[in-house]
Amino acid sequence: MTSEFEPVIGLEVHVELSTRTKAFCGCPATFGAPPNTQVCPVCLGLPGSLPVLNLKAVEYAIRAALALGCQVARVCKFDRKNYFYPDLPKSYQISQYDLPLATGGAVEFLTPGGRKRVGIRRLHLEEDTGKLLHEGVESGSLVDFNRCGVPLLEIVSEPELASPEDARLYLTALRSLIQFTGVSDCRMERGSLRCDANVSLRPRGSREWGALVEVKNMNSFRSVKAALEFEVSRQARVLSAGGRVARETRHWDEARGVTFPSRSKEEAHDYRYFPEPDLPPLRIEPEWVEEIRAGLPELPEARRRRLVSGLGLPEYNAWVLTSSPALARLFDETLRLYPDPREVSNWVMGDVLRVLNARRLELEESKLTAEGLAGMLRLIDRGLISGRAAKALLEALVVDGGEPARLVEELGLTQVSDPAALAGVVREVVAQNPSTVADYLSGKEKALTFLMGQVMKRTSGRANPEVAARLLRDAMAGEGRAGSGAGPDSGGEAGGR
């Protein structure tokens, strides 16, 4: 994209609330049941069925609204959003339009340039639709209505996101905040967190809005960024060529890395909103709101302040360590067992996240515990395992779990610190790398790193680095003295004259 235009981005985020039952009926709202086994006349929209509001869904929505700093309405109401689609059996969705549950609030996130704050326009409660299934079907599609009626929280941002990366960071921070409240697991791969984006471009510095394009079907944080980067670039090319961007809804194609048009963009009047006749307006008493507020857990911002001011950690570390409740718990619980904030922080942020990402695991899905991580750190302190062996041990703790000391024995990771046991390996390495030894003796200290790597390779990472380095230096110093020919008859011909 050229600097001629600037993007204006707003996100509409849908969060499935983790209630036991659906928003307006008693059907289970659990994930993964066989298709069409969690349905009833209400969520299927059969004639004569009447919705009954799930109070727990309202409580969860208020909890999320308070965590976001929103103003909870004293009175809100439900509306019918009318449209036809195969996954919507009633041909309308119970949602909220002109009187939403909450407004205002904001999400803060950390960028390379510092903190950024993006406002929340509205937060409202609605019911989810069914799910169309296309894969494995030769012709047509299948529909699973289990998801129909599951309570959804829609969180609409202000159009204040200035780049695709800002959108990704906003979504990451929003997910973290919602997860800390406990109202949803926010797992995009399961559909409990979904995101649509509204994107437009305008001449840089202009206050005029460009044509709005909605982008759908973004199923991961990486997809959100990639789809928006493509869409911003696409619109810039159209405008640079003198064309006009069509107001439309586009879908992201992950495989091809492009967005494609699916339909023209709807306006609010296209949905023919009108008040839901079977649900009275909802009055929310301030006392109930304050009771919910008092029950909120420690939220990410409060945790970050504690980590920075109380433990002396850098602000960036604090943001990473509060990126999910599971990661924050692992850090806190490990710190209680191994009270070194910097060391625990470095391992959690570094190798723990590295192993989880490589294995494509969420921390909750792994076998790693605070006891296991603290036990591993104590083994390092006692000199029983090297840093390299600790990385292998951590992999085992994440995948299989277990007691660290026992795993060290089973995996053969015990550190070798006996000089006599390492002397032979060191002699071999020095003898087989004469040019590297010569480099070291000529003052190239980096040569020692290569030789240390050879010792570690031959001992499967078990050599004590300090002992091995000392033995290497001693061995090479001996080589240097031998090569210099120092001794009583070192004078040669000059000394014989």
SEDO-273050 format. One record per residue (C-alpha): residue number from 1; residue in one letter; chain; x, y, z. Coordinates in Angstrom, 1 decimal. Layout:
<nodes>
> NUM,a,A,X,Y,Z
...
</nodes>
This chain:
<nodes>
> 1,m,A,0.0,0.0,0.0
> 2,t,A,1.3,3.4,-0.9
> 3,s,A,1.4,6.2,1.7
> 4,e,A,-1.3,8.0,-0.4
> 5,f,A,-4.1,6.2,1.6
> 6,e,A,-4.7,5.1,5.2
> 7,p,A,-6.9,2.3,6.3
> 8,v,A,-9.8,2.6,8.8
> 9,i,A,-10.6,-0.7,10.4
> 10,g,A,-13.3,-1.8,12.9
> 11,l,A,-13.9,-5.3,14.2
> 12,e,A,-17.1,-7.1,15.1
> 13,v,A,-16.1,-9.9,17.5
> 14,h,A,-18.5,-12.7,18.4
> 15,v,A,-17.8,-14.7,21.6
> 16,e,A,-19.7,-17.8,22.5
> 17,l,A,-20.6,-17.8,26.2
> 18,s,A,-19.7,-20.9,28.2
> 19,t,A,-23.1,-21.5,29.7
> 20,r,A,-24.4,-25.0,30.3
> 21,t,A,-27.6,-24.3,28.3
> 22,k,A,-28.6,-22.2,25.3
> 23,a,A,-29.7,-18.6,25.4
> 24,f,A,-33.5,-19.1,25.1
> 25,c,A,-34.1,-22.8,25.8
> 26,g,A,-32.8,-25.6,28.0
> 27,c,A,-30.8,-27.5,25.3
> 28,p,A,-27.1,-28.2,26.2
> 29,a,A,-24.6,-25.7,24.8
> 30,t,A,-21.6,-28.1,24.9
> 31,f,A,-19.2,-28.4,21.9
> 32,g,A,-18.6,-31.5,19.9
> 33,a,A,-21.9,-33.4,20.3
> 34,p,A,-23.1,-35.5,17.2
> 35,p,A,-24.9,-33.3,14.7
> 36,n,A,-28.5,-32.2,15.5
> 37,t,A,-28.6,-34.0,18.9
> 38,q,A,-28.8,-30.8,21.0
> 39,v,A,-32.0,-29.2,19.6
> 40,c,A,-35.6,-28.6,20.6
> 41,p,A,-38.7,-26.9,19.2
> 42,v,A,-37.4,-23.5,20.5
> 43,c,A,-34.0,-23.4,18.9
> 44,l,A,-35.4,-25.0,15.8
> 45,g,A,-38.0,-22.3,15.5
> 46,l,A,-41.0,-24.7,15.4
> 47,p,A,-44.5,-23.1,15.5
> 48,g,A,-45.8,-22.4,18.9
> 49,s,A,-42.5,-22.5,20.7
> 50,l,A,-41.5,-19.6,23.0
> 51,p,A,-38.1,-18.4,24.1
> 52,v,A,-37.2,-18.0,27.8
> 53,l,A,-34.1,-15.9,28.6
> 54,n,A,-31.1,-17.7,30.2
> 55,l,A,-30.1,-15.5,33.2
> 56,k,A,-26.6,-16.9,33.4
> 57,a,A,-26.0,-15.7,29.8
> 58,v,A,-27.0,-12.1,30.9
> 59,e,A,-24.7,-12.4,34.0
> 60,y,A,-21.8,-13.5,31.8
> 61,a,A,-22.4,-10.7,29.3
> 62,i,A,-22.4,-8.1,32.2
> 63,r,A,-19.2,-9.6,33.6
> 64,a,A,-17.5,-9.1,30.2
> 65,a,A,-18.9,-5.6,29.8
> 66,l,A,-17.6,-4.6,33.2
> 67,a,A,-14.1,-6.0,32.4
> 68,l,A,-14.1,-3.9,29.2
> 69,g,A,-15.1,-0.8,31.2
> 70,c,A,-18.5,-0.5,29.5
> 71,q,A,-21.5,1.2,30.8
> 72,v,A,-24.2,-1.4,31.5
> 73,a,A,-27.7,-0.2,30.5
> 74,r,A,-30.5,0.0,33.1
> 75,v,A,-32.9,-1.3,30.4
> 76,c,A,-32.2,-3.2,27.2
> 77,k,A,-34.4,-5.2,24.9
> 78,f,A,-34.2,-8.0,22.3
> 79,d,A,-35.0,-7.6,18.6
> 80,r,A,-35.6,-9.8,15.7
> 81,k,A,-33.0,-9.5,13.0
> 82,n,A,-34.7,-10.9,9.8
> 83,y,A,-32.8,-12.6,7.1
> 84,f,A,-32.9,-16.0,5.3
> 85,y,A,-30.0,-18.4,5.4
> 86,p,A,-30.0,-22.2,5.6
> 87,d,A,-28.4,-22.3,9.0
> 88,l,A,-31.1,-20.0,10.5
> 89,p,A,-34.2,-22.2,10.9
> 90,k,A,-36.5,-19.3,12.2
> 91,s,A,-35.4,-17.0,9.3
> 92,y,A,-34.7,-14.5,12.1
> 93,q,A,-32.1,-14.2,14.8
> 94,i,A,-32.9,-12.9,18.3
> 95,s,A,-30.4,-10.1,18.8
> 96,q,A,-30.3,-6.5,20.2
> 97,y,A,-30.5,-3.4,18.0
> 98,d,A,-31.2,0.1,19.4
> 99,l,A,-31.0,-0.7,23.1
> 100,p,A,-28.0,-2.9,23.6
> 101,l,A,-26.9,-4.3,26.9
> 102,a,A,-23.7,-2.1,27.2
> 103,t,A,-21.9,0.7,25.4
> 104,g,A,-18.5,2.5,25.8
> 105,g,A,-15.4,0.9,27.2
> 106,a,A,-12.1,0.2,25.5
> 107,v,A,-9.4,-2.4,24.8
> 108,e,A,-5.7,-1.5,25.4
> 109,f,A,-2.9,-3.3,23.7
> 110,l,A,0.9,-3.0,23.4
> 111,t,A,2.5,-2.0,20.1
> 112,p,A,6.2,-1.4,19.3
> 113,g,A,5.4,2.3,19.7
> 114,g,A,3.7,2.0,23.1
> 115,r,A,0.2,1.4,24.4
> 116,k,A,-2.8,1.9,22.2
> 117,r,A,-6.4,2.2,23.3
> 118,v,A,-9.4,1.4,21.0
> 119,g,A,-12.9,2.2,22.0
> 120,i,A,-15.9,-0.2,22.2
> 121,r,A,-19.0,1.1,20.5
> 122,r,A,-21.5,-1.5,21.8
> 123,l,A,-21.7,-4.9,23.4
> 124,h,A,-24.9,-6.9,23.0
> 125,l,A,-26.3,-10.4,23.6
> 126,e,A,-27.8,-12.6,20.8
> 127,e,A,-28.2,-16.2,19.8
> 128,d,A,-25.9,-18.1,17.5
> 129,t,A,-26.9,-19.7,14.2
> 130,g,A,-26.4,-23.3,13.0
> 131,k,A,-23.3,-24.5,11.1
> 132,l,A,-23.1,-25.5,7.5
> 133,l,A,-20.8,-28.4,6.7
> 134,h,A,-19.3,-28.6,3.2
> 135,e,A,-16.3,-30.9,3.5
> 136,g,A,-16.8,-34.5,2.6
> 137,v,A,-20.1,-33.8,0.9
> 138,e,A,-20.2,-34.6,-2.9
> 139,s,A,-23.0,-32.2,-3.7
> 140,g,A,-24.7,-29.5,-1.6
> 141,s,A,-24.1,-28.9,2.1
> 142,l,A,-25.2,-30.4,5.4
> 143,v,A,-26.4,-28.3,8.4
> 144,d,A,-25.9,-29.0,12.1
> 145,f,A,-28.4,-27.0,14.3
> 146,n,A,-26.6,-27.9,17.6
> 147,r,A,-25.1,-24.4,17.7
> 148,c,A,-28.5,-22.7,17.1
> 149,g,A,-29.4,-20.7,20.2
> 150,v,A,-26.0,-20.8,21.9
> 151,p,A,-25.6,-17.4,23.6
> 152,l,A,-23.3,-15.0,21.8
> 153,l,A,-21.7,-11.8,22.9
> 154,e,A,-21.1,-9.4,20.0
> 155,i,A,-18.4,-6.7,20.8
> 156,v,A,-18.2,-3.9,18.2
> 157,s,A,-15.1,-1.7,18.2
> 158,e,A,-14.9,1.9,17.1
> 159,p,A,-13.3,2.2,13.7
> 160,e,A,-10.0,3.2,15.3
> 161,l,A,-7.7,0.5,14.1
> 162,a,A,-5.1,1.9,11.8
> 163,s,A,-3.4,-1.3,10.4
> 164,p,A,-3.9,-5.0,10.1
> 165,e,A,-1.3,-5.5,12.8
> 166,d,A,-3.3,-3.3,15.2
> 167,a,A,-6.3,-5.4,14.5
> 168,r,A,-4.4,-8.6,15.4
> 169,l,A,-3.1,-7.1,18.6
> 170,y,A,-6.5,-5.7,19.5
> 171,l,A,-8.1,-9.1,19.0
> 172,t,A,-5.4,-10.8,21.0
> 173,a,A,-5.9,-8.4,23.9
> 174,l,A,-9.6,-8.7,23.8
> 175,r,A,-9.4,-12.5,23.8
> 176,s,A,-7.1,-12.4,26.8
> 177,l,A,-9.5,-10.1,28.7
> 178,i,A,-12.5,-12.2,28.0
> 179,q,A,-10.7,-15.4,29.0
> 180,f,A,-9.7,-13.9,32.3
> 181,t,A,-13.4,-13.2,33.1
> 182,g,A,-14.1,-16.9,32.7
> 183,v,A,-17.2,-16.4,30.5
> 184,s,A,-15.7,-18.1,27.4
> 185,d,A,-12.7,-20.1,26.3
> 186,c,A,-12.4,-18.0,23.1
> 187,r,A,-11.0,-20.8,21.0
> 188,m,A,-11.1,-19.7,17.3
> 189,e,A,-10.5,-23.3,16.1
> 190,r,A,-13.8,-24.3,17.8
> 191,g,A,-15.7,-21.2,16.7
> 192,s,A,-16.1,-19.8,20.2
> 193,l,A,-14.3,-16.7,19.1
> 194,r,A,-15.1,-15.3,15.6
> 195,c,A,-14.3,-12.1,14.0
> 196,d,A,-15.6,-10.0,11.1
> 197,a,A,-13.8,-6.8,10.0
> 198,n,A,-15.0,-3.6,8.4
> 199,v,A,-12.3,-2.0,6.2
> 200,s,A,-12.2,1.2,4.2
> 201,l,A,-9.4,3.4,2.8
> 202,r,A,-9.3,7.2,2.6
> 203,p,A,-6.8,9.7,1.4
> 204,r,A,-4.2,10.2,4.1
> 205,g,A,-5.2,13.0,6.4
> 206,s,A,-8.8,13.1,5.2
> 207,r,A,-11.8,12.9,7.5
> 208,e,A,-14.0,11.5,4.8
> 209,w,A,-14.9,7.8,4.9
> 210,g,A,-14.2,5.4,2.1
> 211,a,A,-16.6,2.7,0.9
> 212,l,A,-17.0,0.1,3.6
> 213,v,A,-16.1,-3.6,2.9
> 214,e,A,-16.9,-6.3,5.3
> 215,v,A,-14.4,-9.3,5.5
> 216,k,A,-15.6,-12.6,6.8
> 217,n,A,-14.3,-16.2,7.3
> 218,m,A,-11.1,-15.3,9.2
> 219,n,A,-10.5,-18.3,11.4
> 220,s,A,-7.2,-17.5,13.2
> 221,f,A,-5.3,-14.5,14.4
> 222,r,A,-2.9,-15.0,11.5
> 223,s,A,-5.8,-15.1,9.1
> 224,v,A,-7.1,-11.8,10.5
> 225,k,A,-3.9,-10.0,9.8
> 226,a,A,-3.3,-11.7,6.4
> 227,a,A,-6.9,-11.0,5.2
> 228,l,A,-6.7,-7.4,6.2
> 229,e,A,-3.3,-6.9,4.6
> 230,f,A,-4.7,-8.3,1.3
> 231,e,A,-7.9,-6.2,1.5
> 232,v,A,-6.0,-3.0,2.3
> 233,s,A,-3.7,-3.6,-0.6
> 234,r,A,-6.5,-4.5,-2.9
> 235,q,A,-8.5,-1.4,-2.2
> 236,a,A,-5.4,0.8,-2.6
> 237,r,A,-4.7,-0.7,-6.0
> 238,v,A,-8.4,0.1,-7.0
> 239,l,A,-8.2,3.7,-5.8
> 240,s,A,-4.7,4.3,-7.3
> 241,a,A,-6.0,3.2,-10.6
> 242,g,A,-8.9,5.7,-10.4
> 243,g,A,-11.5,3.1,-9.7
> 244,r,A,-14.2,3.0,-7.0
> 245,v,A,-14.3,0.4,-4.2
> 246,a,A,-17.6,-1.5,-4.1
> 247,r,A,-19.5,-1.6,-0.8
> 248,e,A,-19.8,-5.3,-0.3
> 249,t,A,-19.1,-8.4,1.9
> 250,r,A,-16.1,-10.4,1.0
> 251,h,A,-14.9,-13.8,2.2
> 252,w,A,-11.3,-14.7,3.0
> 253,d,A,-9.9,-17.7,1.1
> 254,e,A,-7.1,-19.1,3.3
> 255,a,A,-5.7,-21.4,0.7
> 256,r,A,-5.4,-18.8,-2.1
> 257,g,A,-4.6,-15.9,0.3
> 258,v,A,-7.3,-13.6,-1.3
> 259,t,A,-10.7,-12.1,-0.4
> 260,f,A,-13.5,-12.6,-2.9
> 261,p,A,-16.9,-10.9,-3.1
> 262,s,A,-19.9,-12.8,-1.8
> 263,r,A,-22.8,-10.3,-1.7
> 264,s,A,-23.5,-6.6,-1.5
> 265,k,A,-23.1,-5.0,2.0
> 266,e,A,-26.4,-4.9,4.0
> 267,e,A,-27.7,-1.8,5.7
> 268,a,A,-29.5,-2.0,9.1
> 269,h,A,-32.9,-1.5,7.4
> 270,d,A,-32.3,-4.6,5.3
> 271,y,A,-32.7,-6.7,8.4
> 272,r,A,-36.1,-5.1,9.2
> 273,y,A,-35.3,-5.1,13.0
> 274,f,A,-38.4,-5.0,15.3
> 275,p,A,-38.8,-5.7,19.0
> 276,e,A,-38.9,-9.4,19.9
> 277,p,A,-42.6,-9.8,20.9
> 278,d,A,-42.0,-12.9,23.0
> 279,l,A,-39.4,-11.3,25.3
> 280,p,A,-40.2,-8.3,27.5
> 281,p,A,-37.5,-5.5,28.0
> 282,l,A,-34.8,-6.5,30.4
> 283,r,A,-34.4,-4.3,33.5
> 284,i,A,-30.9,-4.6,35.1
> 285,e,A,-30.7,-3.5,38.7
> 286,p,A,-27.6,-1.6,39.7
> 287,e,A,-27.2,-3.7,42.8
> 288,w,A,-26.9,-6.8,40.6
> 289,v,A,-24.3,-5.1,38.4
> 290,e,A,-22.2,-4.2,41.5
> 291,e,A,-22.5,-7.7,42.8
> 292,i,A,-21.1,-9.0,39.5
> 293,r,A,-18.3,-6.4,39.6
> 294,a,A,-17.3,-7.5,43.1
> 295,g,A,-16.9,-11.1,41.8
> 296,l,A,-14.5,-10.2,39.0
> 297,p,A,-11.2,-11.9,39.2
> 298,e,A,-7.8,-10.1,38.9
> 299,l,A,-7.8,-8.8,35.3
> 300,p,A,-4.8,-8.5,33.0
> 301,e,A,-4.1,-4.8,33.7
> 302,a,A,-4.0,-5.4,37.5
> 303,r,A,-1.7,-8.4,37.0
> 304,r,A,0.6,-6.4,34.7
> 305,r,A,1.0,-3.7,37.4
> 306,r,A,1.8,-6.3,39.9
> 307,l,A,4.4,-7.9,37.7
> 308,v,A,6.1,-4.6,36.8
> 309,s,A,5.9,-2.7,40.1
> 310,g,A,6.0,-5.7,42.5
> 311,l,A,8.4,-8.0,40.7
> 312,g,A,10.5,-5.6,38.6
> 313,l,A,9.7,-7.3,35.3
> 314,p,A,9.8,-5.3,32.0
> 315,e,A,6.5,-4.2,30.7
> 316,y,A,6.8,-6.4,27.6
> 317,n,A,7.3,-9.5,29.8
> 318,a,A,4.2,-8.5,31.8
> 319,w,A,2.1,-8.3,28.6
> 320,v,A,3.2,-11.7,27.4
> 321,l,A,2.7,-13.4,30.8
> 322,t,A,-0.8,-12.1,31.0
> 323,s,A,-1.7,-13.1,27.4
> 324,s,A,-3.8,-15.9,28.8
> 325,p,A,-5.1,-17.0,32.2
> 326,a,A,-3.3,-20.4,31.9
> 327,l,A,0.1,-18.7,31.2
> 328,a,A,-0.5,-16.3,34.1
> 329,r,A,-1.3,-19.1,36.4
> 330,l,A,1.7,-21.1,35.4
> 331,f,A,4.0,-18.1,36.1
> 332,d,A,2.4,-17.4,39.5
> 333,e,A,2.4,-21.0,40.6
> 334,t,A,5.9,-21.7,39.5
> 335,l,A,7.1,-18.5,41.2
> 336,r,A,5.7,-19.7,44.5
> 337,l,A,7.8,-22.9,44.2
> 338,y,A,10.9,-21.2,42.6
> 339,p,A,11.1,-17.5,43.7
> 340,d,A,13.1,-16.0,40.9
> 341,p,A,10.8,-13.8,38.7
> 342,r,A,13.4,-13.2,36.0
> 343,e,A,14.4,-16.8,35.5
> 344,v,A,10.8,-18.1,35.6
> 345,s,A,9.7,-15.3,33.2
> 346,n,A,12.5,-16.1,30.8
> 347,w,A,11.7,-19.8,30.7
> 348,v,A,7.9,-19.3,30.4
> 349,m,A,8.2,-16.7,27.7
> 350,g,A,10.9,-18.4,25.8
> 351,d,A,11.1,-22.2,25.8
> 352,v,A,7.7,-23.0,27.1
> 353,l,A,6.0,-21.0,24.4
> 354,r,A,8.4,-22.3,21.8
> 355,v,A,7.6,-25.9,22.6
> 356,l,A,3.8,-25.2,22.7
> 357,n,A,3.9,-23.4,19.4
> 358,a,A,6.0,-26.1,17.8
> 359,r,A,3.6,-28.8,19.0
> 360,r,A,0.5,-26.6,18.2
> 361,l,A,-0.7,-27.0,21.7
> 362,e,A,-2.6,-24.7,24.1
> 363,l,A,-1.0,-24.7,27.5
> 364,e,A,-4.2,-26.2,28.9
> 365,e,A,-3.8,-29.1,26.5
> 366,s,A,-0.2,-29.8,27.6
> 367,k,A,1.0,-31.9,30.6
> 368,l,A,3.2,-29.2,31.9
> 369,t,A,2.7,-28.2,35.6
> 370,a,A,4.2,-25.5,37.8
> 371,e,A,5.7,-28.3,39.9
> 372,g,A,7.4,-29.8,36.9
> 373,l,A,8.8,-26.5,35.7
> 374,a,A,10.1,-25.5,39.1
> 375,g,A,11.6,-29.0,39.6
> 376,m,A,13.5,-28.6,36.3
> 377,l,A,14.9,-25.2,37.3
> 378,r,A,16.1,-26.7,40.6
> 379,l,A,17.9,-29.5,38.7
> 380,i,A,19.7,-26.8,36.6
> 381,d,A,20.7,-25.0,39.8
> 382,r,A,22.1,-28.1,41.3
> 383,g,A,24.2,-28.8,38.2
> 384,l,A,22.4,-32.1,37.5
> 385,i,A,21.4,-31.0,34.0
> 386,s,A,22.8,-28.6,31.5
> 387,g,A,20.7,-25.9,29.7
> 388,r,A,20.6,-28.0,26.6
> 389,a,A,19.4,-31.0,28.5
> 390,a,A,16.8,-28.8,30.2
> 391,k,A,15.3,-28.0,26.8
> 392,a,A,14.9,-31.7,26.1
> 393,l,A,13.5,-32.3,29.6
> 394,l,A,11.0,-29.4,29.1
> 395,e,A,9.8,-31.0,25.8
> 396,a,A,9.0,-34.2,27.7
> 397,l,A,7.3,-32.3,30.5
> 398,v,A,5.0,-30.5,28.0
> 399,v,A,4.1,-33.6,26.0
> 400,d,A,4.1,-36.4,28.6
> 401,g,A,4.4,-34.8,32.1
> 402,g,A,6.0,-36.5,35.0
> 403,e,A,8.5,-35.9,37.7
> 404,p,A,11.6,-34.1,36.4
> 405,a,A,14.3,-36.0,38.3
> 406,r,A,12.8,-39.4,37.2
> 407,l,A,12.6,-38.2,33.6
> 408,v,A,16.2,-37.1,33.7
> 409,e,A,17.3,-40.6,34.6
> 410,e,A,14.9,-42.2,32.0
> 411,l,A,16.1,-40.0,29.2
> 412,g,A,19.8,-40.1,30.1
> 413,l,A,20.0,-36.3,30.6
> 414,t,A,22.2,-36.3,33.8
> 415,q,A,24.9,-33.7,33.4
> 416,v,A,28.5,-35.0,33.3
> 417,s,A,30.7,-32.9,35.6
> 418,d,A,33.5,-35.2,36.3
> 419,p,A,36.7,-33.9,34.5
> 420,a,A,38.0,-37.5,34.2
> 421,a,A,34.9,-38.5,32.3
> 422,l,A,35.2,-35.6,29.9
> 423,a,A,38.9,-35.6,29.4
> 424,g,A,38.9,-38.2,26.6
> 425,v,A,36.2,-36.4,24.6
> 426,v,A,38.0,-33.1,25.0
> 427,r,A,41.3,-34.6,23.7
> 428,e,A,39.5,-36.0,20.7
> 429,v,A,37.8,-32.7,19.8
> 430,v,A,41.1,-30.8,20.1
> 431,a,A,43.0,-33.4,18.1
> 432,q,A,40.4,-33.5,15.3
> 433,n,A,40.1,-29.7,14.9
> 434,p,A,43.6,-28.4,14.5
> 435,s,A,42.6,-25.3,12.4
> 436,t,A,40.0,-24.3,15.0
> 437,v,A,42.5,-24.7,17.8
> 438,a,A,44.9,-22.5,15.9
> 439,d,A,42.2,-19.9,15.5
> 440,y,A,41.6,-19.9,19.2
> 441,l,A,45.4,-19.7,20.0
> 442,s,A,45.6,-16.7,17.6
> 443,g,A,43.0,-14.8,19.7
> 444,k,A,39.7,-15.8,18.1
> 445,e,A,37.6,-16.5,21.1
> 446,k,A,34.6,-17.6,19.0
> 447,a,A,36.5,-20.7,18.1
> 448,l,A,35.9,-22.0,21.6
> 449,t,A,32.1,-21.9,20.9
> 450,f,A,32.5,-24.3,18.0
> 451,l,A,34.7,-26.6,20.0
> 452,m,A,32.2,-26.5,22.9
> 453,g,A,29.5,-27.5,20.4
> 454,q,A,31.5,-30.5,19.4
> 455,v,A,31.9,-31.6,23.0
> 456,m,A,28.2,-31.2,23.6
> 457,k,A,27.4,-33.1,20.4
> 458,r,A,29.5,-36.0,21.5
> 459,t,A,28.0,-36.1,25.0
> 460,s,A,24.4,-35.6,23.8
> 461,g,A,24.3,-32.2,25.6
> 462,r,A,25.2,-33.7,28.9
> 463,a,A,28.7,-32.2,29.4
> 464,n,A,28.9,-29.5,32.2
> 465,p,A,29.6,-26.4,30.1
> 466,e,A,31.9,-24.8,32.7
> 467,v,A,33.9,-28.0,33.2
> 468,a,A,34.1,-28.6,29.4
> 469,a,A,35.2,-25.1,28.7
> 470,r,A,38.0,-25.2,31.3
> 471,l,A,39.2,-28.5,30.0
> 472,l,A,39.2,-27.2,26.4
> 473,r,A,41.2,-24.1,27.4
> 474,d,A,43.7,-26.2,29.3
> 475,a,A,44.1,-28.7,26.4
> 476,m,A,44.6,-25.9,23.9
> 477,a,A,47.1,-24.1,26.1
> 478,g,A,49.1,-27.3,26.2
> 479,e,A,48.9,-27.5,22.4
> 480,g,A,50.2,-24.0,22.2
> 481,r,A,53.1,-24.6,24.5
> 482,a,A,54.0,-27.8,22.6
> 483,g,A,53.8,-26.0,19.2
> 484,s,A,56.1,-23.2,20.3
> 485,g,A,59.0,-25.5,20.8
> 486,a,A,59.9,-23.9,24.2
> 487,g,A,62.7,-25.7,26.1
> 488,p,A,66.5,-25.8,26.8
> 489,d,A,67.5,-26.5,23.2
> 490,s,A,65.0,-24.2,21.6
> 491,g,A,67.7,-21.9,20.3
> 492,g,A,68.5,-24.1,17.2
> 493,e,A,71.3,-23.0,14.9
> 494,a,A,71.5,-19.5,16.4
> 495,g,A,72.0,-20.9,19.9
> 496,g,A,74.9,-23.2,18.6
> 497,r,A,77.1,-20.5,17.3
</nodes>
